């Protein structure tokens, strides 16, 4: 007798959704870098918040979840 397993897969994200997530991530990075550009000293908390926001956007997109407001906003 052969064993079988039921596998449920999440729907594949659309190309438009991927492009929108990438555009949002780039916008978030550009905004964060612009805020930090003219400063001599930047705290590790601020950099961590920016990286976590980008990570949250990208991982939420994998699961098909929409993130309206980043953590560091």
N, CA and C of each residue as an Amber inpcrd file, in Angstrom:
protein
   219
   0.8490000  -1.1780000   0.0000000   0.0000000   0.0000000   0.0000000
   0.8970000   1.2450000   0.0000000   0.5150000   2.2440000  -0.7520000
   1.2910000   3.4740000  -0.8600000   0.6640000   4.5700000  -0.0110000
   1.5220000   5.3220000   0.6350000   1.0420000   6.4430000   1.4410000
   0.8910000   7.6690000   0.5670000  -0.1470000   8.4310000   0.7950000
  -0.3310000   9.6920000   0.0810000  -0.5700000  10.7970000   1.0890000
  -0.2200000  11.9760000   0.7180000  -0.4350000  13.1420000   1.5790000
  -1.1490000  14.2110000   0.7700000  -2.0960000  14.8780000   1.4250000
  -2.7630000  16.0130000   0.8010000  -1.8890000  17.2410000   0.9790000
  -1.6620000  17.9380000  -0.0980000  -0.8440000  19.1490000  -0.0440000
  -1.6910000  20.3070000  -0.5340000  -1.7720000  21.3450000   0.2870000
  -2.5060000  22.5460000  -0.0930000  -1.4790000  23.6150000  -0.4010000
  -1.5380000  24.1490000  -1.5960000  -0.5820000  25.1850000  -1.9770000
  -1.2850000  26.5240000  -2.0560000  -0.5370000  27.5500000  -1.6860000
  -1.0690000  28.9110000  -1.7750000  -1.0640000  29.3330000  -3.2310000
  -2.0150000  30.1830000  -3.6200000  -2.0220000  30.6500000  -5.0070000
  -0.7550000  31.4310000  -5.3190000  -0.2760000  31.2790000  -6.5310000
   0.9180000  31.9930000  -6.9550000   0.6340000  33.4920000  -7.0340000
   1.5420000  34.3240000  -6.4960000   1.3350000  35.7650000  -6.6180000
   1.4330000  36.1920000  -8.0860000   0.6530000  37.1630000  -8.4330000
   0.6620000  37.6410000  -9.8120000   1.8780000  38.5290000 -10.0530000
   2.2130000  38.6980000 -11.3100000   3.3550000  39.5410000 -11.6660000
   3.1190000  40.9850000 -11.2170000   1.8910000  41.4590000 -11.3720000
   1.5710000  42.8320000 -10.9580000   1.7320000  42.9940000  -9.4530000
   1.3370000  41.9640000  -8.6960000   1.4760000  42.0230000  -7.2410000
   2.9500000  42.0490000  -6.8550000   3.7740000  41.2110000  -7.5230000
   5.2080000  41.2030000  -7.2440000   5.8360000  42.5550000  -7.5530000
   5.4640000  43.1380000  -8.6850000   6.0130000  44.4390000  -9.0630000
   5.5960000  45.5240000  -8.0760000   4.3480000  45.4710000  -7.5960000
   3.8690000  46.4600000  -6.6320000   4.6290000  46.3390000  -5.3160000
   4.8970000  45.1140000  -4.8910000   5.6390000  44.9030000  -3.6390000
   7.0680000  45.4010000  -3.7830000   7.6850000  45.1150000  -4.9100000
   9.0570000  45.5770000  -5.1350000   9.1000000  47.0960000  -5.1830000
   8.1490000  47.7190000  -5.8710000   8.0920000  49.1840000  -5.9190000
   7.9200000  49.7730000  -4.5200000   7.0790000  49.1720000  -3.7050000
   6.8630000  49.6530000  -2.3360000   8.1220000  49.4870000  -1.5010000
   8.8190000  48.3660000  -1.6630000  10.0660000  48.1380000  -0.9230000
  11.1230000  49.1620000  -1.3250000  11.2360000  49.4300000  -2.6150000
  12.2030000  50.4270000  -3.0920000  11.8300000  51.8180000  -2.5750000
  10.5330000  52.1400000  -2.5740000  10.0840000  53.4300000  -2.0510000
  10.4450000  53.5600000  -0.5720000  10.2470000  52.4920000   0.1800000
  10.5650000  52.4970000   1.6010000  12.0650000  52.6640000   1.8330000
  12.8670000  51.9640000   1.0470000  14.3250000  52.0850000   1.1600000
  14.7710000  53.4970000   0.7930000  14.2540000  54.0290000  -0.3220000
  14.6270000  55.3820000  -0.7450000  14.2610000  56.4230000   0.3040000
  13.0700000  56.2910000   0.8760000  12.6470000  57.2320000   1.9150000
  13.5210000  57.1430000   3.1490000  13.8390000  55.9130000   3.5560000
  14.6980000  55.7250000   4.7240000  16.0890000  56.2580000   4.4940000
  16.6400000  55.9930000   3.3130000  17.9770000  56.4960000   3.0070000
  17.9910000  58.0180000   2.9140000  16.9390000  58.5880000   2.3560000
  16.8490000  60.0440000   2.2580000  16.8140000  60.6710000   3.6510000
  16.0900000  60.0500000   4.5830000  16.0400000  60.5620000   5.9550000
  17.4070000  60.4820000   6.6290000  18.1920000  59.4570000   6.3060000
  19.4740000  59.2380000   6.9760000  20.6370000  59.9370000   6.2720000
  20.4250000  60.4130000   5.0620000  21.4940000  60.9280000   4.2140000
  22.2640000  62.1000000   4.8380000  21.5780000  63.0090000   5.4430000
  22.2190000  64.2400000   5.9130000  22.6230000  64.1770000   7.3850000
  22.6690000  63.0080000   7.9390000  23.0290000  62.8660000   9.3480000
  24.3830000  62.1990000   9.4820000  25.1350000  62.6260000  10.4860000
  26.4430000  62.0290000  10.7270000  26.3310000  60.7520000  11.5400000
  25.3140000  60.6740000  12.3750000  25.1730000  59.5310000  13.2740000
  23.7780000  58.9460000  13.1170000  23.7020000  57.6460000  12.9380000
  22.4290000  56.9540000  12.7810000  22.4030000  55.8100000  13.7840000
  21.3220000  55.7010000  14.5310000  21.2430000  54.6340000  15.5260000
  20.9760000  53.2930000  14.8600000  21.4290000  52.2500000  15.5160000
  21.1760000  50.9080000  14.9990000  19.6890000  50.5890000  15.0180000
  18.9420000  51.1920000  15.9350000  17.4910000  50.9760000  15.9730000
  16.8200000  51.4740000  14.6980000  17.2630000  52.6250000  14.2080000
  16.6710000  53.1780000  12.9810000  16.9760000  52.3050000  11.7710000
  18.1970000  51.8110000  11.6850000  18.5740000  50.9370000  10.5820000
  17.8200000  49.6150000  10.6890000  17.7180000  49.0780000  11.9030000
  16.9770000  47.8260000  12.1150000  15.5170000  47.9790000  11.7320000
  14.9070000  49.1070000  12.1000000  13.5060000  49.3500000  11.7370000
  13.3190000  49.3660000  10.2210000  14.2300000  50.0270000   9.5210000
  14.1410000  50.0880000   8.0660000  14.2580000  48.6960000   7.4530000
  15.2370000  47.9210000   7.9140000  15.4200000  46.5710000   7.3890000
  14.2340000  45.6720000   7.7220000  13.6970000  45.7910000   8.9280000
  12.5340000  44.9890000   9.3050000  11.3090000  45.3590000   8.4800000
  11.1430000  46.6480000   8.1900000  10.0140000  47.0760000   7.3540000
  10.0950000  46.4650000   5.9620000  11.2940000  46.4860000   5.3780000
  11.4720000  45.9090000   4.0430000  11.2330000  44.4030000   4.0930000
  11.7800000  43.7520000   5.1170000  11.5920000  42.2980000   5.2530000
  10.1130000  41.9510000   5.4160000   9.3980000  42.7410000   6.2200000
   7.9810000  42.4850000   6.4460000   7.1970000  42.6130000   5.1360000
   7.5160000  43.6210000   4.3520000   6.8520000  43.7890000   3.0540000
   7.0740000  42.5910000   2.1440000   8.3180000  42.1580000   2.0650000
   8.6440000  41.0740000   1.1440000   8.0890000  39.7320000   1.6080000
   8.1460000  39.4440000   2.9030000   7.6190000  38.1660000   3.3830000
   6.0990000  38.1530000   3.3650000   5.4620000  39.2870000   3.6090000
   4.0030000  39.3540000   3.5540000   3.5260000  39.1270000   2.1280000
   4.2970000  39.5940000   1.1560000   3.9310000  39.4150000  -0.2440000
   3.9680000  37.9420000  -0.6330000   4.9010000  37.2000000  -0.0560000
   4.9770000  35.7640000  -0.3330000   3.7080000  35.0580000   0.1170000
   3.1510000  35.5060000   1.2480000   1.9490000  34.8790000   1.7710000
   0.6730000  35.5050000   1.2580000   0.7930000  36.5020000   0.4050000
  -0.3840000  37.1580000  -0.1580000  -1.0510000  38.1270000   0.8030000
  -0.3060000  38.6060000   1.8120000  -0.8520000  39.5290000   2.8000000
  -0.4790000  40.9430000   2.4110000  -1.3890000  41.8620000   2.5510000
  -1.1260000  43.2740000   2.2290000  -0.7650000  43.9960000   3.5230000
   0.3470000  44.7240000   3.5190000   0.7920000  45.4920000   4.6720000
   0.5870000  46.9570000   4.3590000  -0.2760000  47.6160000   5.1350000
  -0.5950000  49.0070000   4.8470000   0.3470000  49.9950000   5.5200000
   0.8500000  49.6470000   6.7070000   1.7230000  50.5710000   7.4080000
   2.9200000  49.8310000   7.9840000   4.1510000  50.2030000   7.5740000
   5.3390000  49.5630000   8.0930000   5.5050000  49.8130000   9.5900000
   6.3160000  49.0010000  10.2350000   6.5490000  49.0830000  11.6730000
   7.1430000  50.4140000  12.0790000   8.1620000  50.8690000  11.3570000
   8.8700000  52.0860000  11.7260000   8.1830000  53.3650000  11.2880000
   6.9810000  53.2830000  10.7480000   6.2940000  54.4800000  10.2360000
   5.7900000  55.3680000  11.3430000
